[in-house]
């Protein structure tokens, strides 16, 4: 643009999405938007005088004729309350994450005495409860102690992470969260777990953004703090990230294609949204027994 290479911002992508919907011009039988990472999804609640960008964007799409919106691991799925008369699904990549762990960590076991799933904060407990219940393993959580007397970079800074749960000594830990932004909180949690004598630490996150680069993760890997990081291909991954020894790419292309195929044939996607049976079948095929919750 004007002789410069201009990167697309989320606003630019959202504007192009609206142009595509507008081009349909009300002629489609049904319009479904599959938006892997929900636009402005982290701006899901109002804490002061600020705009609710995610809610406004959902309402704008529905006013343009969109019938269903499908996203993955929404930061807070309650944002769907902004469009109560339209379809909204927040799909979890639980099956693909479990499959990736088993395929990339040969000696991994889901024995309840050997592994524990960890939520890095109270807001992510919902997705971790699913792992814990389906796999029959213990659950732990970190509480973020914040300094509410000041604001740094638009948020209250974290003073400390406090662990709540049973002992993790000698156990593998799976930290599950929706996204890795800077990665500071994730690595701080991993260090705390190592201080509590945890064994290997695996990080599972739907969206690996790595906004502040990869150096901190390189250092944590070389220091033995983390063993593997699993993120999906639902966002762009740089060539540098894909070449890291500690990184595992979780491919959701096939899963998304199944969803599109069912929508195209007017078939319910409900069975695709709860992968518990597929998880049990996969683990049984690989000689792993789980204590069903």
Secondary structure, 3 states (H helix, E strand, C coil): CCCCCCCCCHHHHHHHHHHHHHHHCCCCCCCEEECCCCCCCCCCCCCCCCCCHHHHHHHHHHHCCCCEEEEECCCCHHHHHHHCCCEEEEECCHHHHHHHHHHHCCCCCCCCCCEEEEECCHHHHHHHHHHHHHHCCEEEEEEEEECCCCCECCECCEEEEEEECCCCCCCEEEEEEEEECCCHHHHHHHHHHHHCCCCCEEEEEEEECCCCCCHHHHHHHHCCCCCEEEEECCCCCCHHHHCCCCEEEECCHHHHHHHHHHHHCCCCCHHHHCCHHHHHHHHHHCCCCCCCC
